[in-house]
Amino acid sequence: MSCSQSSHIVQSTCAYCGVGCGIDITIKNGKASGLEGTMEHPANFGQLCVKGSNLLATTDLTNRLLEPQINNQTVDWSTATSHVAEKFAQIIKEHGPDAVAFYVSGQILTEDYYLANKLMKGYIGSANIDTNSRLCMSSAVAAYKRSFGEDVVPCSYDDLDSTELLLITGSNAAWTHPVLYQRIERAKKRNPAMKIVVIDPRKTATCQIADYFLPIKPGTDAAFFNGLLNYLSANNGLNNDYIEQHTQGFEAALLAAKKWSLAEVSAYCDLDQQTLACVYQLFADTEKVLSFYSMGINQSNSGTDKCQSIINCHLATGKIAKDGCGPFSITGQPNAMGGREVGGLSNQLAAHMDIENPEHRSTVQRFWQSPTIADKAGYKAIDLFDAMDEGKIKAVWIMATNPMVSLPDGKKVARALNKCEFVVVSDCAENNDTLDFADVKLPATPWLEKNGTVTNSERRISRQTNAIAPNGQAKHDWKIIAEVATAMGFSGFDYSHASEVFREFAQLSGFENNGTRVFDISAFSTITPRQYDRLKPVQWPVNNTYPEGKKRVFEDGQFSTASGKALFFPISPRQPRQKTSEKFPFRLNSGRLRDQWHTMSRTGKASQLTAHTDKCYLYINPVDAARLKIVDDEIVNISSDTGQASVHAKLDKNQRPDECFMPIHWNKQFASSANVSNLYASIADPLSGQPELKHGAIALSKTAFQQFGQLHISEDFIVQTQITNEFWTKARTSYGMSFQFANTQPETDILHWCQTSSQISGEWRQFSQGDTQYVVCLQAGRLAFLCYSSATNLSIENAWLKHVFSQKILLEQDIQSLLSGTYSDEFAQGKQICSCFNVGEKDIISAIKAGSSSVEQLGEHLKCGTNCGSCKPELSVLLDEYGINSTEIINTTFIAELA
């Protein structure tokens, strides 16, 4: 009998942001046992961020939907599929095809996206299919398409290595796209002459790499780039030959920009005039310029125009479609680009064809041999739920997304879902805010079990290969869609493998294309399942002309417009529509944190990812906090015209005065009231439909809580515990789960409340000291439950909690320490900075004061920053603050250098 264990590696793609990192998953005896970055994958070359590194910690079966349900009752797949098909068919028969809708996600795979689009637009005959990617990058899509004639990103990650000037705007890349940020960091070390400019209302972790930081007033980005275009024109910065030969509409764009002098931009954007001139001149003088932008630009009522203003500057200088140059929109989801390719947005057709174009509609319908084709654009995301609220949409199928958390004005979204006659949700999670409204729940495969392709931000198609078989009765989304379509009586959905769907899509991309569209992957038109399984990452187009793909597009100056020329558009900057007032005096910005993702249905499972930030904060300038008498970590109430939230305050000197920031991740699965989207009105860009999720207007107030508490519970009891306090937040920990709560009316019998809440049996002990109460429960000498409650908010070191919960038999001295709230200084680590090696802030500061003067030296001493590297920007911040020769990023050095 052999003692050896069989193992092999499955190569797949990360499930998070649009970087599209390759991942090697080690499978041992049918289980995923290890994970590391794929060394040869061109998106990451083996590098992974902290989220990607901890993917396997998020794949357990807790909160997994494993069987179909109708009205919360388990049924078999045949019953569920028939029910969905019959209800959709009935509603279509009674009210027409526009009475139904799909709302899909940038986290489903291209094959899933393709079939959902095919079913809705070619067989049901409506374009009412939209996606949460509408919230992420639709403004960038609209600008690319308007200017280039097609939604084509003209840049590659290689451009980050070779550019000489990088403008990062509307992106905290250090936290949102860490692998690309570290690639930028390496490029700058290789070429110290490379300049980096960060344009952002907040001084974020990304600024640690910047030569120049511009704290722009929120919402004024288009004025900044209009001013740049005007400056280029007045200072010999234009490429007139390129403008004449390869573009149209320059005169009108320049005329609109002429209004934006340095003085006007300075006043409008709240930026120093001298520093503006320096940055503008740097753009003019540098041959290779790359603009790197994301949701800070896109999520606006004028996001398309903001993206266009960036494109205008690159077209005007000819700094586009060549090495190290171009307007580079970075997507936020793993397959946002794949959704764009297959027509996942309601105003698109598959393979970059237009729904308003009769020839394109004919091409798609003839290829599909479908009974019909949608002949007009459907509802965009916000409009879709408005139509539901108005009773126009009577059935909706939501796939792999959580609109109750991500869409603005959650009260309206809830009202719409309540009114909707039939709500179907396909998901891998058993519980989330949206699933509460589902009539039918369909178990879909999650990342580790999914099989198909995704496309990253640089147009690179990669395989997402399932490492294990589907758990329970979960099915791939494409399979669920195909079975429902067949049950509705439609032919054309008889697929047995994802490769067949991909092959059909590849055939469509080349069908009657004749070089009119850049998107063309027809080289895969005859791909076999074996070839599909061995597909290597490749950038489209991939066709007979470019069988190995193509890194650079538009390099011949020929675009996808009717004239073959790129189009300028005149831009008139617009202010955000959600304006501050006497009632709502603070601007609200929102975004992602370093270690969390979307609504935390995945990342919330990993204690390694919750340790960095374990609760939702509102980041506020200390001056504003002092005026309102708000102290750090105090619970504050936030209100707007559309909703309210209650979260902890975090005093942050990097916030501009009168402005606040709040993460997007928390929802009612993790906190009593911490959904930032509820605070935004349903205002969107009229062209792209992308919501204005960076510009809310809010008021802050305090609640006089009389009791604060913490519960810490052993892993064995996570499922049984429920929290019903007025304010609460919870997080996964290395030992189980932690809860923090606050009440205006204190629990008087805290021991009874703990026993009732936890439903844990064991040896209970209680100790009171003044208004502070301590409760513990032991099982066979091991700590199962701990509660502290007091009239003031207590702080407990995580290292101490980890220690006491890890003891198999708790010593009496440890029990007494728990019952008195005291512990040794050796457990005082402070905030966790490095999630990979569990390195706390206090140890890092001590090492800096002891002489560590660089990130590399800290890594040598403490190991922090030596694995995924996601903590390196924060290490730099601590070095700046506590180092002997600490310095700030200063503009004067940069100005002197240019002088």
CORDASUL-V761153 format. One record per residue. RES is the residue in three letters. SS is DSSP state (alpha for helix, beta for strand, coil for the rest). D_CENTER is the distance of its C-alpha to the mean C-alpha in Angstrom with 1 decimal. Layout:
BEGIN
{{RES SS D_CENTER} {RES SS D_CENTER}}
END
This chain:
BEGIN
{{MET coil 48.9} {SER coil 46.1} {CYS coil 44.0} {SER coil 41.3} {GLN coil 37.9} {SER coil 36.4} {SER beta 33.0} {HIS beta 31.1} {ILE beta 27.8} {VAL beta 25.2} {GLN beta 23.0} {SER beta 19.6} {THR beta 16.0} {CYS coil 13.1} {ALA coil 10.8} {TYR coil 7.5} {CYS coil 6.1} {GLY coil 8.6} {VAL coil 11.2} {GLY coil 12.9} {CYS coil 14.8} {GLY beta 18.0} {ILE beta 19.0} {ASP beta 22.5} {ILE beta 23.0} {THR beta 26.5} {ILE beta 28.1} {LYS beta 31.2} {ASN coil 33.4} {GLY coil 30.7} {LYS beta 28.0} {ALA beta 25.1} {SER beta 26.5} {GLY beta 24.7} {LEU beta 21.8} {GLU beta 21.5} {GLY beta 20.1} {THR coil 22.1} {MET coil 24.4} {GLU coil 25.2} {HIS coil 21.8} {PRO coil 21.5} {ALA coil 17.7} {ASN coil 18.1} {PHE coil 21.8} {GLY coil 21.4} {GLN coil 18.9} {LEU coil 16.1} {CYS coil 13.9} {VAL alpha 14.4} {LYS alpha 11.8} {GLY alpha 13.3} {SER alpha 16.7} {ASN coil 16.5} {LEU alpha 15.4} {LEU alpha 18.9} {ALA alpha 18.9} {THR alpha 16.6} {THR coil 18.8} {ASP coil 21.7} {LEU coil 23.0} {THR coil 22.5} {ASN coil 21.1} {ARG beta 21.4} {LEU coil 22.7} {LEU coil 25.5} {GLU coil 27.9} {PRO coil 27.9} {GLN beta 28.8} {ILE beta 30.6} {ASN coil 30.9} {ASN coil 29.7} {GLN beta 32.6} {THR beta 32.1} {VAL coil 33.5} {ASP coil 33.8} {TRP alpha 31.7} {SER alpha 34.7} {THR alpha 35.0} {ALA alpha 31.3} {THR alpha 31.1} {SER alpha 34.4} {HIS alpha 33.4} {VAL alpha 30.2} {ALA alpha 32.2} {GLU alpha 35.1} {LYS alpha 33.2} {PHE alpha 31.3} {ALA alpha 34.6} {GLN alpha 36.4} {ILE alpha 34.2} {ILE alpha 34.2} {LYS alpha 38.0} {GLU alpha 38.5} {HIS alpha 36.0} {GLY coil 35.0} {PRO alpha 31.9} {ASP alpha 29.9} {ALA alpha 30.2} {VAL beta 27.5} {ALA beta 23.8} {PHE beta 20.9} {TYR beta 17.3} {VAL beta 15.1} {SER coil 11.7} {GLY coil 9.8} {GLN coil 10.3} {ILE coil 14.0} {LEU coil 16.1} {THR alpha 18.0} {GLU alpha 21.2} {ASP alpha 19.8} {TYR alpha 18.5} {TYR alpha 21.9} {LEU alpha 24.0} {ALA alpha 22.2} {ASN alpha 22.8} {LYS alpha 26.3} {LEU alpha 27.3} {MET alpha 26.2} {LYS alpha 27.4} {GLY alpha 30.3} {TYR alpha 31.8} {ILE alpha 30.9} {GLY coil 31.2} {SER coil 28.5} {ALA coil 25.4} {ASN coil 23.7} {ILE beta 20.7} {ASP beta 17.3} {THR beta 13.7} {ASN alpha 10.4} {SER alpha 9.7} {ARG alpha 12.3} {LEU alpha 9.9} {CYS coil 7.8} {MET coil 10.7} {SER alpha 13.9} {SER alpha 15.6} {ALA alpha 15.4} {VAL alpha 16.8} {ALA alpha 19.5} {ALA alpha 20.6} {TYR alpha 20.9} {LYS alpha 22.8} {ARG alpha 25.0} {SER alpha 25.9} {PHE alpha 26.1} {GLY coil 27.1} {GLU coil 24.2} {ASP coil 20.5} {VAL coil 20.8} {VAL coil 18.9} {PRO coil 22.0} {CYS coil 20.7} {SER coil 20.2} {TYR coil 19.0} {ASP alpha 22.7} {ASP alpha 22.9} {LEU alpha 21.0} {ASP alpha 24.1} {SER alpha 26.7} {THR coil 25.7} {GLU coil 27.9} {LEU beta 25.9} {LEU beta 22.1} {LEU beta 20.7} {ILE beta 17.2} {THR beta 16.3} {GLY coil 13.4} {SER coil 11.4} {ASN coil 11.5} {ALA alpha 11.4} {ALA alpha 13.2} {TRP alpha 10.4} {THR alpha 7.2} {HIS coil 9.4} {PRO alpha 12.3} {VAL alpha 14.4} {LEU alpha 14.7} {TYR alpha 15.5} {GLN alpha 18.2} {ARG alpha 19.5} {ILE alpha 20.0} {GLU alpha 21.7} {ARG alpha 24.0} {ALA alpha 24.8} {LYS alpha 25.9} {LYS alpha 28.0} {ARG alpha 29.6} {ASN coil 30.3} {PRO coil 30.8} {ALA coil 31.8} {MET coil 28.2} {LYS beta 26.9} {ILE beta 23.5} {VAL beta 22.8} {VAL beta 19.8} {ILE beta 19.7} {ASP coil 17.8} {PRO coil 19.1} {ARG coil 18.1} {LYS coil 19.5} {THR coil 16.5} {ALA alpha 16.7} {THR alpha 16.4} {CYS alpha 19.8} {GLN alpha 21.5} {ILE alpha 21.9} {ALA coil 22.9} {ASP coil 26.5} {TYR beta 25.8} {PHE beta 23.6} {LEU beta 23.8} {PRO coil 22.8} {ILE coil 22.6} {LYS coil 23.1} {PRO coil 20.0} {GLY coil 20.2} {THR coil 22.9} {ASP alpha 21.2} {ALA alpha 23.3} {ALA alpha 26.4} {PHE alpha 25.6} {PHE alpha 25.4} {ASN alpha 28.4} {GLY alpha 30.2} {LEU alpha 29.4} {LEU alpha 30.8} {ASN alpha 33.8} {TYR alpha 34.4} {LEU alpha 34.2} {SER alpha 36.8} {ALA alpha 39.1} {ASN coil 38.9} {ASN coil 39.5} {GLY coil 35.9} {LEU coil 35.8} {ASN coil 36.4} {ASN alpha 38.9} {ASP alpha 39.6} {TYR alpha 36.1} {ILE alpha 35.8} {GLU alpha 39.1} {GLN alpha 38.7} {HIS alpha 35.1} {THR beta 33.9} {GLN beta 34.9} {GLY coil 34.7} {PHE alpha 34.7} {GLU alpha 37.4} {ALA alpha 35.7} {ALA alpha 32.5} {LEU alpha 34.6} {LEU alpha 36.7} {ALA alpha 33.7} {ALA alpha 32.5} {LYS coil 36.1} {LYS coil 35.7} {TRP coil 33.2} {SER coil 35.5} {LEU alpha 34.4} {ALA alpha 35.9} {GLU alpha 34.0} {VAL alpha 30.6} {SER alpha 31.4} {ALA alpha 32.3} {TYR alpha 29.5} {CYS alpha 26.6} {ASP coil 28.4} {LEU coil 28.7} {ASP coil 31.8} {GLN alpha 33.8} {GLN alpha 35.1} {THR alpha 31.7} {LEU alpha 30.5} {ALA alpha 33.6} {CYS alpha 32.9} {VAL alpha 29.4} {TYR alpha 30.6} {GLN alpha 33.5} {LEU alpha 31.4} {PHE alpha 29.5} {ALA alpha 32.9} {ASP alpha 34.5} {THR coil 31.9} {GLU coil 32.2} {LYS coil 28.7} {VAL beta 25.9} {LEU beta 22.2} {SER beta 19.8} {PHE beta 16.2} {TYR beta 13.8} {SER coil 10.4} {MET alpha 9.2} {GLY alpha 12.0} {ILE alpha 14.3} {ASN alpha 13.0} {GLN coil 12.5} {SER coil 16.2} {ASN coil 19.4} {SER coil 20.4} {GLY alpha 17.3} {THR alpha 19.3} {ASP alpha 22.1} {LYS alpha 20.1} {CYS alpha 18.9} {GLN alpha 22.5} {SER alpha 23.9} {ILE alpha 22.2} {ILE alpha 23.5} {ASN alpha 26.9} {CYS alpha 27.3} {HIS alpha 26.7} {LEU alpha 29.0} {ALA alpha 31.6} {THR alpha 31.9} {GLY coil 31.5} {LYS coil 28.7} {ILE coil 26.9} {ALA coil 27.1} {LYS coil 28.7} {ASP coil 28.0} {GLY coil 25.6} {CYS coil 25.2} {GLY beta 23.1} {PRO beta 20.2} {PHE beta 17.1} {SER beta 13.9} {ILE coil 10.9} {THR coil 8.4} {GLY coil 4.6} {GLN coil 5.7} {PRO coil 8.9} {ASN coil 11.3} {ALA alpha 10.4} {MET alpha 13.5} {GLY alpha 15.6} {GLY alpha 15.2} {ARG alpha 16.5} {GLU alpha 19.4} {VAL coil 20.6} {GLY coil 20.6} {GLY coil 17.8} {LEU coil 17.8} {SER coil 20.9} {ASN coil 22.6} {GLN beta 22.7} {LEU beta 24.8} {ALA alpha 24.1} {ALA alpha 24.6} {HIS alpha 23.9} {MET beta 26.8} {ASP beta 27.2} {ILE coil 27.9} {GLU coil 30.3} {ASN coil 32.3} {PRO alpha 35.2} {GLU alpha 35.7} {HIS alpha 32.2} {ARG alpha 32.5} {SER alpha 35.7} {THR alpha 34.4} {VAL alpha 31.6} {GLN alpha 33.9} {ARG alpha 36.7} {PHE alpha 34.5} {TRP alpha 33.2} {GLN coil 36.7} {SER coil 35.0} {PRO coil 37.1} {THR coil 35.2} {ILE coil 32.4} {ALA coil 30.4} {ASP coil 32.0} {LYS coil 29.7} {ALA coil 26.1} {GLY coil 24.7} {TYR coil 22.8} {LYS coil 19.3} {ALA alpha 16.8} {ILE alpha 18.3} {ASP alpha 21.8} {LEU alpha 21.5} {PHE alpha 21.3} {ASP alpha 23.9} {ALA alpha 26.1} {MET alpha 25.7} {ASP alpha 26.7} {GLU coil 29.7} {GLY coil 30.8} {LYS coil 30.3} {ILE coil 27.8} {LYS coil 29.4} {ALA beta 27.3} {VAL beta 23.6} {TRP beta 21.9} {ILE beta 18.3} {MET beta 16.6} {ALA coil 13.7} {THR coil 11.9} {ASN coil 12.6} {PRO alpha 13.7} {MET alpha 15.7} {VAL alpha 12.8} {SER alpha 10.4} {LEU coil 13.3} {PRO coil 15.5} {ASP coil 18.9} {GLY alpha 18.6} {LYS alpha 22.4} {LYS alpha 22.7} {VAL alpha 20.3} {ALA alpha 22.3} {ARG alpha 25.5} {ALA alpha 24.5} {LEU alpha 23.7} {ASN alpha 26.9} {LYS alpha 28.9} {CYS coil 27.7} {GLU coil 30.5} {PHE beta 28.5} {VAL beta 25.0} {VAL beta 23.8} {VAL beta 20.6} {SER beta 19.8} {ASP beta 17.7} {CYS coil 18.1} {ALA beta 17.9} {GLU coil 21.2} {ASN coil 20.1} {ASN coil 17.3} {ASP coil 17.6} {THR coil 17.9} {LEU alpha 20.2} {ASP alpha 22.7} {PHE alpha 23.6} {ALA coil 24.1} {ASP coil 27.6} {VAL beta 26.7} {LYS beta 24.2} {LEU beta 23.9} {PRO beta 22.8} {ALA beta 20.5} {THR coil 19.9} {PRO coil 16.8} {TRP alpha 15.6} {LEU alpha 18.9} {GLU alpha 21.0} {LYS coil 19.5} {ASN coil 21.4} {GLY beta 20.7} {THR beta 18.9} {VAL beta 15.6} {THR beta 15.4} {ASN coil 13.4} {SER coil 13.1} {GLU coil 16.8} {ARG coil 18.1} {ARG beta 18.7} {ILE beta 19.3} {SER beta 19.1} {ARG beta 20.4} {GLN beta 18.4} {THR coil 21.6} {ASN coil 22.3} {ALA coil 23.7} {ILE coil 25.4} {ALA coil 26.8} {PRO coil 25.2} {ASN coil 26.0} {GLY coil 28.1} {GLN coil 28.3} {ALA coil 24.7} {LYS beta 24.6} {HIS coil 22.3} {ASP alpha 20.8} {TRP alpha 23.0} {LYS alpha 26.0} {ILE alpha 25.5} {ILE alpha 25.2} {ALA alpha 28.3} {GLU alpha 30.3} {VAL alpha 29.7} {ALA alpha 30.6} {THR alpha 33.7} {ALA alpha 34.7} {MET coil 34.5} {GLY coil 37.2} {PHE coil 35.3} {SER coil 36.2} {GLY coil 34.1} {PHE coil 31.6} {ASP coil 33.7} {TYR coil 31.4} {SER coil 32.0} {HIS coil 29.3} {ALA alpha 25.9} {SER alpha 27.7} {GLU alpha 29.8} {VAL alpha 26.9} {PHE alpha 25.6} {ARG alpha 29.2} {GLU alpha 29.7} {PHE alpha 26.6} {ALA alpha 27.9} {GLN alpha 31.2} {LEU alpha 29.9} {SER alpha 28.2} {GLY alpha 31.7} {PHE coil 33.7} {GLU coil 35.7} {ASN coil 33.2} {ASN coil 36.0} {GLY coil 33.7} {THR coil 32.6} {ARG coil 28.9} {VAL coil 27.1} {PHE coil 24.9} {ASP coil 27.5} {ILE coil 27.1} {SER alpha 30.6} {ALA alpha 31.5} {PHE alpha 30.0} {SER coil 32.2} {THR coil 34.4} {ILE coil 32.0} {THR coil 33.4} {PRO alpha 31.6} {ARG alpha 32.7} {GLN alpha 31.4} {TYR alpha 28.1} {ASP alpha 27.8} {ARG coil 28.6} {LEU coil 26.4} {LYS coil 25.3} {PRO coil 22.3} {VAL beta 23.4} {GLN beta 22.4} {TRP coil 23.7} {PRO coil 26.2} {VAL coil 28.1} {ASN coil 31.5} {ASN coil 35.2} {THR coil 35.0} {TYR coil 32.0} {PRO coil 32.3} {GLU coil 30.2} {GLY coil 27.5} {LYS coil 27.2} {LYS coil 25.3} {ARG coil 26.3} {VAL coil 26.7} {PHE coil 28.8} {GLU coil 30.8} {ASP coil 34.0} {GLY coil 33.1} {GLN coil 33.0} {PHE coil 30.2} {SER coil 29.6} {THR coil 31.2} {ALA coil 34.6} {SER coil 36.3} {GLY coil 34.3} {LYS coil 33.4} {ALA beta 30.2} {LEU beta 30.2} {PHE coil 29.8} {PHE coil 29.2} {PRO coil 30.5} {ILE coil 28.0} {SER coil 28.9} {PRO coil 26.4} {ARG coil 25.6} {GLN coil 24.7} {PRO coil 22.0} {ARG coil 23.7} {GLN coil 22.6} {LYS coil 25.2} {THR coil 26.4} {SER coil 29.8} {GLU coil 32.4} {LYS coil 30.9} {PHE coil 27.3} {PRO coil 27.6} {PHE beta 24.2} {ARG beta 21.3} {LEU beta 17.9} {ASN beta 14.7} {SER beta 11.4} {GLY beta 8.1} {ARG coil 6.5} {LEU coil 9.2} {ARG coil 10.5} {ASP coil 11.1} {GLN coil 8.8} {TRP coil 5.8} {HIS coil 5.4} {THR coil 9.2} {MET coil 10.6} {SER coil 12.7} {ARG coil 12.5} {THR alpha 11.9} {GLY alpha 14.2} {LYS alpha 16.9} {ALA coil 17.2} {SER alpha 19.4} {GLN alpha 18.6} {LEU alpha 15.0} {THR alpha 16.3} {ALA coil 19.1} {HIS coil 17.4} {THR coil 16.4} {ASP coil 18.0} {LYS coil 17.8} {CYS coil 16.2} {TYR beta 17.7} {LEU beta 18.5} {TYR beta 19.0} {ILE beta 22.2} {ASN coil 24.8} {PRO alpha 27.8} {VAL alpha 30.2} {ASP alpha 28.7} {ALA alpha 28.6} {ALA alpha 32.2} {ARG alpha 33.2} {LEU alpha 31.8} {LYS coil 33.1} {ILE coil 29.7} {VAL coil 29.7} {ASP coil 26.9} {ASP coil 25.4} {GLU coil 27.2} {ILE beta 25.8} {VAL beta 25.3} {ASN beta 25.1} {ILE beta 23.0} {SER beta 24.1} {SER coil 23.6} {ASP coil 25.3} {THR coil 23.0} {GLY coil 22.3} {GLN beta 22.4} {ALA beta 20.8} {SER beta 22.3} {VAL beta 20.7} {HIS beta 22.1} {ALA beta 22.7} {LYS beta 21.8} {LEU beta 24.1} {ASP coil 22.5} {LYS coil 24.8} {ASN coil 22.0} {GLN coil 21.3} {ARG coil 23.5} {PRO coil 26.1} {ASP coil 25.6} {GLU beta 21.8} {CYS beta 19.3} {PHE beta 15.7} {MET beta 14.0} {PRO beta 10.7} {ILE coil 8.8} {HIS coil 9.2} {TRP coil 12.9} {ASN coil 14.9} {LYS coil 18.4} {GLN coil 18.0} {PHE coil 17.6} {ALA beta 19.3} {SER coil 22.0} {SER coil 20.4} {ALA coil 17.1} {ASN coil 15.0} {VAL alpha 14.1} {SER alpha 13.7} {ASN alpha 17.4} {LEU alpha 18.4} {TYR coil 17.5} {ALA coil 20.0} {SER coil 19.4} {ILE coil 19.9} {ALA beta 18.5} {ASP coil 19.5} {PRO coil 22.7} {LEU coil 22.1} {SER coil 18.5} {GLY coil 17.9} {GLN coil 14.6} {PRO beta 14.7} {GLU coil 15.6} {LEU coil 12.8} {LYS coil 13.8} {HIS coil 17.5} {GLY beta 18.8} {ALA beta 22.4} {ILE beta 23.1} {ALA beta 26.0} {LEU beta 26.3} {SER beta 29.0} {LYS beta 30.2} {THR coil 31.4} {ALA coil 34.5} {PHE coil 33.5} {GLN coil 36.6} {GLN beta 35.1} {PHE beta 32.1} {GLY beta 31.5} {GLN beta 29.7} {LEU beta 29.9} {HIS beta 29.3} {ILE beta 29.9} {SER beta 30.7} {GLU alpha 28.5} {ASP alpha 31.2} {PHE alpha 30.8} {ILE coil 27.1} {VAL coil 27.6} {GLN coil 30.6} {THR coil 29.4} {GLN coil 28.6} {ILE coil 28.1} {THR coil 29.5} {ASN coil 29.8} {GLU coil 29.2} {PHE beta 26.3} {TRP beta 24.5} {THR beta 21.4} {LYS beta 21.1} {ALA beta 19.5} {ARG beta 20.4} {THR coil 22.7} {SER coil 24.7} {TYR coil 27.6} {GLY beta 26.2} {MET beta 24.6} {SER beta 25.0} {PHE beta 25.3} {GLN beta 25.9} {PHE beta 27.8} {ALA beta 29.9} {ASN beta 32.8} {THR coil 35.0} {GLN coil 37.7} {PRO coil 38.0} {GLU coil 38.6} {THR coil 42.2} {ASP coil 42.7} {ILE alpha 39.7} {LEU alpha 41.2} {HIS alpha 41.6} {TRP alpha 38.1} {CYS alpha 36.6} {GLN alpha 38.8} {THR alpha 37.9} {SER alpha 34.1} {SER alpha 33.9} {GLN coil 36.7} {ILE coil 37.5} {SER coil 41.1} {GLY coil 42.6} {GLU beta 44.4} {TRP beta 43.1} {ARG beta 44.0} {GLN beta 43.6} {PHE beta 44.5} {SER beta 44.5} {GLN beta 44.9} {GLY coil 45.2} {ASP coil 42.4} {THR beta 40.2} {GLN beta 40.3} {TYR beta 39.3} {VAL beta 39.2} {VAL beta 38.8} {CYS beta 39.4} {LEU beta 40.7} {GLN beta 41.1} {ALA coil 43.7} {GLY coil 43.3} {ARG beta 39.5} {LEU beta 37.1} {ALA beta 35.3} {PHE beta 34.5} {LEU beta 34.4} {CYS beta 34.3} {TYR beta 34.8} {SER beta 35.5} {SER beta 36.8} {ALA coil 37.3} {THR coil 35.0} {ASN coil 31.6} {LEU coil 32.1} {SER coil 30.2} {ILE coil 30.5} {GLU coil 29.7} {ASN alpha 27.4} {ALA alpha 29.7} {TRP alpha 32.6} {LEU alpha 31.0} {LYS alpha 30.0} {HIS alpha 33.6} {VAL alpha 35.4} {PHE alpha 33.3} {SER alpha 34.0} {GLN coil 37.7} {LYS coil 39.6} {ILE coil 42.4} {LEU coil 41.7} {LEU coil 44.5} {GLU alpha 46.4} {GLN alpha 45.5} {ASP alpha 41.8} {ILE alpha 42.4} {GLN alpha 44.3} {SER alpha 41.5} {LEU alpha 39.1} {LEU coil 41.6} {SER coil 42.0} {GLY coil 38.5} {THR coil 39.6} {TYR coil 38.5} {SER coil 39.3} {ASP alpha 37.8} {GLU alpha 36.7} {PHE alpha 33.8} {ALA coil 32.6} {GLN coil 29.5} {GLY coil 27.4} {LYS coil 23.7} {GLN beta 22.2} {ILE beta 20.9} {CYS beta 21.0} {SER coil 19.4} {CYS coil 21.0} {PHE coil 24.5} {ASN coil 24.3} {VAL beta 25.6} {GLY beta 25.9} {GLU alpha 26.2} {LYS alpha 30.0} {ASP alpha 30.8} {ILE alpha 29.0} {ILE alpha 30.8} {SER alpha 34.0} {ALA alpha 33.6} {ILE alpha 33.0} {LYS alpha 36.1} {ALA coil 38.0} {GLY coil 37.4} {SER coil 34.1} {SER coil 33.2} {SER coil 30.3} {VAL alpha 27.1} {GLU alpha 29.1} {GLN alpha 31.9} {LEU alpha 29.6} {GLY alpha 28.4} {GLU alpha 32.0} {HIS alpha 33.0} {LEU alpha 30.1} {LYS coil 28.0} {CYS coil 24.8} {GLY coil 22.7} {THR coil 24.6} {ASN coil 22.2} {CYS coil 18.5} {GLY coil 19.0} {SER coil 15.8} {CYS coil 18.3} {LYS alpha 20.4} {PRO alpha 19.2} {GLU alpha 20.2} {LEU alpha 23.4} {SER alpha 24.2} {VAL alpha 23.8} {LEU alpha 26.2} {LEU alpha 28.5} {ASP alpha 28.6} {GLU alpha 29.4} {TYR alpha 31.9} {GLY coil 33.2} {ILE coil 36.8} {ASN coil 36.0} {SER coil 32.7} {THR coil 31.7} {GLU coil 29.1} {ILE coil 27.6} {ILE coil 30.4} {ASN alpha 30.9} {THR alpha 34.7} {THR alpha 34.7} {PHE alpha 32.7} {ILE alpha 35.0} {ALA alpha 38.0} {GLU alpha 36.9} {LEU alpha 36.6} {ALA coil 39.9}}
END
